[in-house]
Structures are given as structure tokens and as C-alpha cells.
Amino acid sequence: MRLPVPYCGVAPLPGELLARFNLDPILITVLVALTVVHVASCQDRRARLYAGAGWLVAAIAFVSPLCALSVALFSARIAQHMLLLLLAAPLIAAGLPVARTTSAASNRPGRWPLWAAALAFFICLWVWHMPIPYDATFVSTPLYWAMHVTLFGSGILLWRGLLHHSRLRTVDAFATGLLSSMQMGLLGAILTLAARPLFFPHLLTTTAWGLTPLQDQQLGGTLMWVPGILLFLWAAIRSLRRLWGALEAGSQHASRPAHLS
């Protein structure tokens, strides 16, 4: 019985990696279309630059030899995910228009979309980095894309809320950014400190790259642990700094003599 070939192909050896670009015409067409539509919808030059840069990073994650390397190394798959979640997603989110939704019950800019995005991101991150769902993406192309679409999509939605929230949603943005930092760091720590390798597809493919399966998993966990904590923590602190700056500006304005205001 012939085993299914992963979407990115068989695990490469070091000498053949540079020739292993993913030239899937459907993937390239979708990426180009998303980039054109997004850039064309942007209202200003800065948003267009963010959008273009974000989709370029996404293209690198999927089209470059990193796709093939992620078949051989768990750490390469995590590097691919970190490129998408910590670089492409915030850049794309920064290029999205600012949404101003209002809850009829509270008459305040919607808080629940941000929490829903944080919950979706949490679920996707943990589910797809558990052994059984993770292993399944190596034998099913639909599952491979289900993983990336849900993980990347929830990351974009979360970053949109963290970067574009209103002043009234500062506490929610701080809390969701802090919790996202903690949960990503926790998952990275679990993967790093595990006593044995957890992912079957990489048991026989890491030796050619000078790593044991456990070392490869520890490297991948560290790539998730440290950058994940730092970037989402930055987003949380950024929310507080914006609020503090607004409060200082309001305080200075209120303290001015009436004839100077």
C-alpha cells in the first residue's frame, strides 16, 4: 500500500532543498488574487504597503522551500506558522480597514468580536499542534489547508482587533493580547520541555538535518515560545500606552486656561 504524499512533497535532503519551491498554480493564483484585491481596497499608501508586505510574507511561507522543509522538520513547520501568525497576520491586519461595530445592548464598540477572535485563535493553535490532528495534515491535503486557513485566518482576525481597537476596548485588547501571549508561550513550553518526540511524521526525517526528533521538537517549541510571548505582549502593552497617551492629552487639555483652549 502506497502512503499518501504530503502536500509539500516528500521530505527533502539538504542538498536538494533549494530546488524545492512550491509552484502550485492554484496556490499562486489565490495568493495573487488576495493580494490584488486587498491592496486595491486600501484607502491610503501606508495600508497598501502593509497589505503588500503581509501577503508577500505569506507567499514566502507557502511557496519557498520552507514548505518542503516543514515536511522534514517540525521546527520548520513551526517557523512557517510563526511567519504567518507573527509577521504576515499583523501586517495584513494593519492594512485592513478599521471596523466600527456597535452593540445595540451596550451602545459601545463591539467587544465580543475581539474575544471571539482570541478564542478561535486559541482553539486553532492548540488543536493543530496536538499529535493526532498535526499528523493527519501529512496524509490529507484538505486537512493541511484546513489547518492553515483556520490558523492564519483566526490570527488575522485577532491582530485586526488588537491593532485597530477603539479606546473603549483598551482593557479587552490588553487582556486578549496578554492571554494570547501566555497561551502561545505555554504551548511552546510544553513542546520544548516534552520528554519524548510527539509527532510521528518527523521520527525518520530529522537525522539528515543533524537533529534528533526530540531536538527538532525542542527547537520548534522554542520558536513558538519566545517570539509568541514577546509579540503578543507587545500588542498588549501597546494598547495600554495608547490609552495612557490619550489620558495625558485629555488631562493637559483640561488643565489649560479657558482662553487658551
C-alpha positions, -999 to +999 in steps of 0.1 A: +000+000+000+014+033-010+014+060+016-001+095+007+024+122-002+022+153+019+010+185+002+046+199+001+060+167-012+084+141+003+109+152+030+139+168+013+175+161+019+198+191+025+214+190-010+180+193-028+162+219-006+170+249-028+152+234-057+121+226-038+099+257-044+061+251-042+048+262-076+013+250-072-007+272-097-038+272-076-020+284-046-001+311-065-033+323-082-051+326-049-023+345-033-020+369-062-058+374-062-059+381-025-030+405-027-045+425-056-080+427-040-066+437-006-042+463-019-068+477-043-092+481-014-068+500+008-075+537+014-040+550+018-004+543+009+006+530+043-022+505+043-012+493+009+024+488+020+013+468+050-011+447+029+015+440+002+042+432+027+019+409+046+009+389+016+045+387+004+055+371+037+026+347+034+038+338-001+073+332+012+059+308+039+039+288+014+059+290-019+096+290-007+115+257+001+103+262+037+072+244+026+092+213+017+115+216+048+084+216+070+078+180+059+112+170+073+114+192+104+088+201+130+108+232+137+105+243+101+067+238+103+067+260+134+088+286+116+063+286+088+035+291+113+053+319+131+060+337+098+022+335+092+010+344+127+036+368+140+046+386+108+022+381+079-010+383+100-003+416+118+009+432+086-023+421+067-044+432+097-027+466+098-038+470+061-074+462+068-100+489+073-109+499+108-142+483+118-166+503+140-192+479+151-217+488+178-235+466+202-272+477+205-274+465+241-244+484+254-241+511+227-203+506+228-180+495+200-182+457+199-161+438+224-172+403+216-156+401+181-122+406+198-128+379+224-143+356+198-111+360+176-089+353+206-109+322+214-108+310+178-070+316+177-065+297+209-086+267+197-069+266+163-034+269+177-038+241+203-058+217+181-035+218+151-004+214+173-017+183+190-002+150+177-033+134+161-045+165+141-010+175+133+000+141+119-033+140+099-022+170+079+006+150+064-017+124+048-046+148+038-042+179+016-077+192+027-067+189+063-034+206+055-053+236+041-079+235+069-051+239+094-035+268+076-067+286+067-082+284+102-049+292+120-039+320+097-074+334+094-080+335+132-046+351+136-055+379+111-088+385+129-071+386+163-044+410+151-071+432+135-088+436+169-055+442+187-042+468+163-075+486+154-095+486+186-111+518+199-101+535+232-131+520+249-118+485+241-083+490+255-089+467+285-102+440+263-073+444+239-048+443+267-064+412+282-067+393+249-031+403+239-018+392+273-038+359+273-027+352+237+009+357+248+005+334+278-013+306+259+012+306+230+041+306+254+026+278+274+021+256+243+057+264+232+070+255+266+051+222+266+066+213+232+101+223+243+101+205+276+084+173+265+104+142+274+098+125+241+090+134+205+053+137+199+049+139+161+051+107+141+059+122+106+093+136+118+106+105+135+126+094+105+133+127+087+154+148+111+186+129+112+196+141+077+195+176+091+217+169+121+189+167+147+172+140+167+134+141+166+134+154+202+159+182+194+139+192+164+107+194+185+125+214+212+137+239+186+102+242+172+088+247+207+113+274+214+105+292+181+069+293+193+076+301+230+098+331+228+086+351+198+049+343+206+052+357+241+071+388+231+050+399+201+016+394+217+029+410+249+040+440+228+005+442+215-010+442+250+014+469+262+008+490+231-029+491+240-021+505+274+004+530+260-023+543+236-048+548+264-022+564+286-013+589+258-049+597+253-055+603+290-024+625+292-035+646+262-070+649+278-055+659+311-033+686+296-063+699+276-085+701+307-058+719+327-054+747+301-070+781+309-103+786+292-089+814+270-061+791+257-084+761+248 
